[in-house]
Amino acid sequence: MKPEYVIIGGGVVGCAVAYGLLKNGHQVTVLDGGDSAHRASRGNFGLVWLSCKGLDAPHYAAWTRRSVSMWRELADELEQLTGDTINLEQNGGYDFHFSEAEMQARVTQYQYLRQALGTDHPFEVWDQARLRQEEPQIGPDVVGAIYGAEDGHVNPLKLLRAYTKAIKILGGKVITQANVEHIEQQADGRFCATLLDGSTVNSDKIVLAAGLGAAKLGPQLGLKASVKPQKGQVLITEKLPPVINRPSGIIRQVNEGGIQIGDSKEDAGLDDQDTMAVTAAIAERAIAVYPFLANTRLIRSWGALRIISPDGLPIYQQSSSHPGAYIVSCHSGITLAAAHSYLLPHWLENTADSPDLELFSEDRFELSEAR
C-alpha cells in the first residue's frame, strides 16, 4: 500500500501537491487553516510567468520553465475533471521599461541566462513602435518591453476552487478550519498532527505547505522553514471591454473585464492592510504605462503577504531528523502549480522520475551563512 499523506496548508501550493499525490494513488488529507490565516492564494496576481524568473539563478529559471510548459495540460485536465473553467491564457506577456539604459541592462541579464542554460530561453526585445502594434493604448513614457512568449495568466480563485473540487473527486479529504498546533513523529515513524481544538490527524508522511505558518511548525520537524512575509498591494478597476491584449508583471486585464494593477514590495511584518501612499504609487506607474487608466474608476484594493525565503527562491526539503516530513514553500505558487502537481510527487516518493531539487534545499542557507 502506498504511503498516506497529510498536507498542511490548503492554498494553491498544498492543493497542487495533494492533487498530484492523489493521481499517483496515495491517500491524502489536506488541513486548511482558518479564515484568519494570511492567504497568499487569495490575494496574488494570478500570473503563470517565466519572464524575469531566475535571471541570476539559472536552476530556478529552468524549474519555472518546466512548470510553465505543463500548464496548459494542467488547466485542461482540471477543467475536464471538475467542469470548472480557470481562464488560463498563455499568449505571452511583457516586462515594461521606461528607459533605454534600464531595458538594455535587463536584456543583458536575459542573455546571460540564455547562455548559462545553453538553451533558447525565450525572449524578444520590442521597441515602442513594435509594442504599440500589439498594445495601441501604451503610453509615450514606455520605451519598450521584453516580450516573453510563454508567459500568461489565470484566475487564481477559480484555480484554487478547481483544485479543491478535484481533490474531493479523487477521494481526498479537505478539512477546513484546521489550525495545526503541534506535530510529532511517533515511535512507529508515523506522524500525528494536533489541531487547535485538540483533535488529531495521523499519516505516514507529512508535507508542510503552510506558507508563513511553516515558520512555527517547521522546527517541530527539524526544518528551519526560513520564511518571512513581504507585502504586496493590488488594485482593481471597474469592468471594461477588452483593451489590454497581454498581461505584464504589473498590469493585467482579468477575464471578468477589470484591470488588475500591482507589484509593490514592502517589509511590513504581518500587516497586510493596503495604504494610500503605495496605492497612489502603483496607480501612478500604471497610468504611465496605460494613460487611459487615469479616467478609469478603481473599485477595490487589498494587500496580501508573499512567502519569501532568504534568497527569494523555493524551498524543497525533507527533514533529516524526521524522515517522511517535508517542506514545500515558494512565492510563485501559481506559476509552479503544474510542476508541483506533476513532478513533486516523484520527488516525495524518490522515484526514478524524481526531479533534482538539491539546489532548492535548506542547506544553501547554511552555506551562505558560513561565507
C-alpha positions in Angstrom: 0.0 0.0 0.0 1.3 3.5 -0.9 2.1 5.9 2.0 -0.7 8.1 3.3 0.0 11.8 3.3 -1.2 14.8 5.3 -0.7 18.2 3.6 -0.7 21.1 6.0 -1.9 24.1 4.0 -4.9 24.3 1.7 -3.7 27.0 -0.6 -2.6 26.5 -4.2 0.8 25.0 -3.2 -0.7 22.5 -0.8 -3.6 21.6 -3.1 -1.3 21.2 -6.1 0.8 18.7 -4.2 -2.2 16.9 -2.9 -3.7 16.6 -6.4 -0.6 15.1 -7.8 -0.3 12.6 -4.9 -3.9 11.5 -5.3 -3.4 11.0 -9.0 -0.4 8.7 -8.1 -2.6 6.5 -5.9 -1.9 7.9 -2.4 -4.5 8.7 0.3 -4.3 12.4 1.1 -5.8 14.7 3.7 -5.4 18.4 3.4 -5.6 20.5 6.6 -6.7 24.0 5.7 -6.3 26.8 8.3 -9.0 29.2 9.4 -10.1 32.4 7.6 -7.8 34.4 9.8 -4.8 32.9 8.1 -2.7 35.0 5.7 -3.8 33.5 2.4 -1.5 34.3 -0.5 -3.6 32.1 -2.8 -6.5 34.5 -2.5 -4.5 37.8 -2.8 -2.0 37.1 -5.6 -1.7 38.4 -9.1 -2.5 35.2 -11.0 0.5 35.1 -13.3 1.8 32.0 -15.0 5.2 33.6 -15.5 8.6 32.8 -16.8 10.0 36.2 -17.7 12.2 37.7 -15.0 12.3 34.5 -13.1 15.8 33.2 -12.2 17.8 35.9 -14.1 20.6 35.3 -11.5 19.6 31.7 -10.7 19.5 29.5 -13.9 18.3 26.4 -12.0 15.2 28.4 -10.9 14.6 29.6 -14.4 14.8 26.0 -15.7 12.4 24.7 -13.0 10.0 27.5 -13.8 10.0 26.8 -17.5 9.3 23.1 -16.8 6.2 24.2 -14.9 5.1 26.8 -17.4 5.4 24.2 -20.3 3.0 21.9 -18.5 0.4 24.5 -17.5 -1.9 24.0 -20.5 -2.1 20.3 -19.7 -2.9 21.0 -16.1 -5.6 23.5 -17.0 -7.3 21.2 -19.5 -7.1 18.3 -17.0 -8.6 20.3 -14.1 -11.4 21.7 -16.3 -12.3 18.3 -17.7 -12.3 16.7 -14.3 -14.3 19.4 -12.4 -16.3 21.0 -15.1 -15.0 24.4 -13.9 -13.2 27.0 -16.1 -10.0 28.6 -14.7 -9.4 31.1 -17.6 -5.9 30.3 -18.5 -4.5 32.5 -21.2 -0.9 31.8 -22.2 -0.3 34.1 -25.2 2.8 35.9 -24.0 3.5 38.8 -21.6 5.5 41.9 -21.2 8.3 43.3 -19.0 7.9 47.1 -19.5 10.7 49.6 -19.3 10.8 53.4 -19.0 14.4 54.0 -20.1 16.7 52.5 -22.8 19.5 52.0 -20.3 17.2 50.2 -17.9 15.9 47.9 -20.7 19.4 47.2 -22.0 20.6 46.2 -18.5 17.7 43.8 -18.3 18.4 42.4 -21.8 22.0 41.7 -20.6 20.6 39.6 -17.8 18.4 37.6 -20.1 21.3 37.0 -22.5 23.4 35.7 -19.5 20.6 33.4 -18.5 20.2 32.0 -22.1 23.9 31.4 -22.2 24.0 29.7 -18.7 21.1 27.4 -19.6 22.5 26.5 -23.0 19.0 26.7 -24.4 17.0 29.1 -26.5 15.4 30.7 -23.4 12.5 32.7 -24.9 12.5 36.5 -25.0 12.2 39.2 -27.6 13.1 42.9 -27.3 10.4 45.1 -28.6 10.9 48.8 -29.1 8.0 51.2 -28.6 6.8 51.1 -32.2 6.6 47.2 -32.1 4.9 47.3 -28.7 2.4 49.8 -29.9 1.4 47.4 -32.7 0.2 45.0 -30.1 -0.9 47.4 -27.4 -2.2 50.6 -29.0 -3.0 52.1 -25.7 0.6 52.1 -24.4 1.9 55.4 -23.1 4.7 57.5 -24.5 6.9 57.1 -21.4 7.3 53.3 -22.2 10.3 52.9 -24.4 9.7 49.2 -25.0 9.3 45.8 -23.4 10.9 42.4 -23.2 8.3 40.0 -24.6 8.0 36.5 -23.2 6.1 34.2 -25.5 5.4 31.6 -22.8 4.0 33.9 -20.2 0.3 34.1 -19.3 -2.2 34.4 -16.5 -5.1 32.5 -14.9 -7.9 33.2 -12.5 -6.3 32.2 -9.1 -9.6 31.9 -7.2 -11.0 29.6 -9.8 -7.8 27.6 -9.8 -8.0 27.1 -6.1 -11.6 26.1 -6.3 -10.9 23.6 -9.1 -8.0 22.1 -7.1 -10.2 21.7 -4.0 -13.0 20.2 -6.1 -10.6 17.8 -7.9 -9.1 16.6 -4.6 -12.5 15.6 -3.4 -13.5 13.9 -6.7 -10.3 11.9 -6.5 -11.1 10.7 -3.0 -9.0 13.1 -0.9 -10.1 14.9 2.2 -10.1 18.6 2.8 -10.6 19.6 6.4 -11.2 23.4 6.9 -10.7 25.5 10.0 -7.9 23.0 10.8 -5.3 25.0 12.7 -2.3 22.8 13.4 -0.7 23.5 16.7 1.8 20.6 17.1 3.3 17.8 15.0 5.3 14.9 16.3 6.7 11.7 14.8 5.7 8.6 16.8 7.8 5.6 17.6 6.4 3.7 14.5 7.5 6.5 12.2 4.0 7.9 11.6 3.1 11.5 12.2 0.5 12.9 14.5 -0.8 16.5 13.9 -2.6 18.0 16.8 -5.1 20.7 15.9 -6.2 23.8 18.0 -9.4 22.0 19.0 -7.5 19.1 20.4 -8.3 16.6 17.6 -5.5 14.7 15.9 -4.8 13.5 12.3 -2.3 10.7 11.6 -0.3 9.9 8.5 2.7 8.0 7.1 4.2 11.2 5.6 3.6 14.9 6.1 4.1 17.9 3.8 4.4 21.4 5.3 2.9 23.7 2.7 1.5 26.2 5.2 3.1 29.4 3.8 4.1 31.7 6.7 2.7 29.1 9.1 5.7 27.0 8.3 8.0 29.2 10.4 6.2 27.9 13.5 5.7 24.3 12.5 8.9 23.6 10.7 11.2 23.5 13.7 9.0 20.8 15.3 10.0 18.6 12.4 13.7 19.5 12.3 13.2 22.0 9.4 14.4 25.6 9.6 11.5 26.9 7.5 13.3 30.2 6.9 10.4 32.2 5.5 9.2 35.8 6.1 6.3 37.9 4.8 6.6 40.5 2.0 3.5 42.7 1.5 2.2 43.4 -2.0 -0.7 45.6 -2.7 -3.2 45.2 -5.6 -5.8 47.5 -7.2 -8.7 46.5 -9.5 -10.7 48.8 -11.7 -14.3 48.8 -13.0 -15.0 46.3 -15.7 -14.1 47.4 -19.2 -14.3 45.9 -22.7 -11.1 44.1 -23.8 -8.4 46.8 -24.0 -5.2 45.1 -22.9 -4.1 42.2 -25.1 -1.5 40.6 -22.8 -0.5 40.8 -19.1 2.6 42.2 -17.6 4.2 41.8 -14.2 2.3 44.9 -13.1 -0.9 45.1 -15.1 -3.3 42.6 -16.5 -7.0 42.6 -17.6 -8.8 39.8 -15.9 -11.4 37.6 -17.6 -14.3 39.5 -16.0 -13.0 42.8 -17.5 -11.4 44.5 -14.6 -7.8 45.7 -14.8 -5.6 44.4 -12.0 -2.7 46.6 -11.0 0.1 45.7 -8.6 3.6 44.6 -7.9 4.6 46.6 -4.8 7.1 45.1 -2.3 7.1 46.1 1.4 8.6 44.8 4.5 5.7 45.3 6.9 5.7 42.2 9.0 2.3 40.6 9.2 0.4 43.8 8.4 -1.5 43.1 5.2 -3.5 46.3 5.1 -3.3 48.4 2.0 -2.1 52.0 2.4 -2.8 55.2 0.4 0.8 56.0 -0.3 1.5 52.7 -2.0 -1.9 52.7 -3.7 -1.0 56.1 -5.2 2.4 55.0 -6.4 1.0 51.8 -8.0 -1.7 53.9 -9.8 0.8 56.5 -11.0 3.0 53.9 -12.6 0.0 52.1 -14.2 -1.1 55.4 -15.7 2.4 55.9 -17.2 2.0 52.5 -18.9 -1.6 52.9 -20.0 -2.7 56.6 -19.8 -6.4 55.7 -20.3 -6.4 54.4 -16.7 -6.3 58.0 -15.4 -10.1 58.1 -16.3 -10.9 54.7 -15.0 -12.6 54.1 -11.6 -10.9 51.9 -9.0 -13.4 49.7 -7.3 -11.3 47.9 -4.7 -7.8 47.3 -3.4 -6.2 44.9 -1.0 -2.9 43.8 0.5 -1.5 40.3 0.7 1.6 38.7 2.0 4.0 36.8 -0.1 6.1 33.9 1.4 9.7 34.8 0.8 12.8 32.7 1.6 16.2 34.4 2.3 17.2 34.3 -1.4 13.6 34.5 -2.8 13.7 31.0 -4.3 11.6 28.0 -3.4 12.4 25.6 -0.6 12.1 21.8 -1.1 13.5 19.8 1.8 13.0 16.5 3.5 13.8 16.6 7.2 17.0 14.8 8.2 15.8 14.2 11.7 12.2 13.3 10.9 12.2 11.1 7.7 8.9 11.4 5.8 8.4 15.1 6.8 8.9 17.7 4.0 8.6 21.4 3.5 7.4 22.9 0.2 7.5 26.6 0.1 7.6 29.3 -2.6 6.2 32.7 -3.5 5.3 31.6 -7.1 2.7 29.0 -6.2 0.6 29.8 -9.3 3.4 29.5 -11.8 4.8 26.4 -10.2 1.5 24.6 -9.7 2.0 22.3 -12.7 5.4 21.3 -11.5 4.1 20.7 -8.0 1.2 18.5 -9.4 3.2 16.5 -11.9 6.8 16.4 -10.7 6.8 16.8 -6.9 5.0 13.5 -6.2 8.0 11.7 -7.8 10.4 13.7 -5.6 8.4 13.0 -2.4 8.5 9.2 -3.3 12.1 9.3 -4.7 11.1 7.5 -7.8 13.2 7.2 -11.0 11.4 10.2 -12.4 12.3 12.4 -9.4 13.4 15.9 -10.4 16.8 17.0 -9.0 15.8 19.7 -6.4 19.0 19.6 -4.3 19.8 23.3 -5.1 16.5 24.2 -3.5 17.2 22.6 -0.2 17.6 24.5 3.1 21.3 23.6 3.1 22.0 26.5 0.8 21.2 28.9 3.6 23.8 27.3 5.9 26.4 27.7 3.1 25.5 31.3 2.7 25.8 32.0 6.4 29.2 30.3 6.5 30.7 32.6 3.9 
